[in-house]
């Protein structure tokens, strides 16, 4: 499996974001096991320490839990917690920059929403 890593962001954070994406997309659900550190390291040709660090961040955020001798598992409520956190981050950190760019370009939000809705129907 070949993956192109962004050289501007640490690989462990990119790997963590991949797991977060899987949680948000529903590919991983509460109770599901994450692939083993060894398996991920082999699949992506990474150092197992890099994979462990990504998984540890997910543990620290209570999105996954370690089960001794069994591996890592998605915690109950993880998708909901993650969705709430991601929404808050978007609204507080990303949205103000989007609004500023919209205003700078002289666009109207209502027009953008209308154009988007028309594009989805086509």
N, C-alpha and C positions, 0 to 999 in steps of 0.2 A: 504494500500500500504506500503510494507516494504522496507526500504532503508538502506543500510549499509553506514554510514558516516565514512570518514577517520578521525581518532582522531588527526592527525598531522596538519590539516588545519581547520580553523574556518568554521563552518557549513554555515554561510551566504556566504562565498566565494565559497563553494562547490555548493550551490544553485544557485549563480550567474553564475557559470561555466555551470551548467545544462541548464540554459536559453540561454547562449551564444552558447552552443552546438546545441540547438534547432534552433537558428537563423542561424547558419552556415549550418545546415542540411536542412534548408528550412521548418522545421516543424512550425516555426513562421515566418510570413511575415509582411511587413509594413502594418499597420492598424489593425493587429490582436490584440485582447485583451489578456493580461496575466491573468491567473487565479487570483482570488482575494487573498489578503493576508490571509484572514480568511480560505479560501478553502485550500490553500497550507499548512498553519499551521495545519489544521485538517488532511489533507491527510498524511503529513509526521510527525505528532505529534511534531511540533516545536512551540516555542514561537512566537507569531505574530511579536514581535520586531525583531527577527532574520530574518524573511521573509521580513519585511519592510526595514531592513538594506541592504539586498541583492538587493531589488528592487531600493532602493535609489542610490546604486552604479551604477546601469544601467541607472538611470535618470541622474546622474552626468556625465556619459559618453555619454549622448544624444542618447542612444540606445532605450530607452523607454521614454514616456512622461506621466505625470499625467493629467488626465482630471477630473476636479472636479465633484464629484458625479457619475462618470462613471467608473473610474478605471485607469489602466495602459495600454498603447497601444504602440506597436512597431512603432518607428518613420520611416518616409520615408528615404530611403538611409541607414538605420541601417545595413542591411546585408553587403552591399558593404563597408561601413566604418569599420565594424568589421573585414571583410575578409582582408582588407588592413592592419589594425592594427595587426591582428594575424600573417599575413605573415611577416611583419616587425619584430615582436617580435621573430618569429622562426628564421629568417635569422640572426638577430643580437645577440640573446641570446642562442638559442638552437643549431643551425646548427654548430657553431664553436666546441662545445663539441662533436657532432656527428662525425665531420671530424677528430677531434683529436683521438677519439676512433677507427675509421676506420683505421687511420694510425698506431696507437699503435698495432692493431691486424694484421697489415700487409696485409690488404685487399685493393683491388682496387675498386674504385667507379664504374668503367665500368663493372666489374664482378658482383658486387652487383645488378646493374641495369639489367644486362642480366639475372641473376638468378631470379630476381623478375619477369621479363617479362615472363620467361619460366614457373614459378609457376602459373601465372595468366592464362596462356593458358591451363594448365592441368586441 
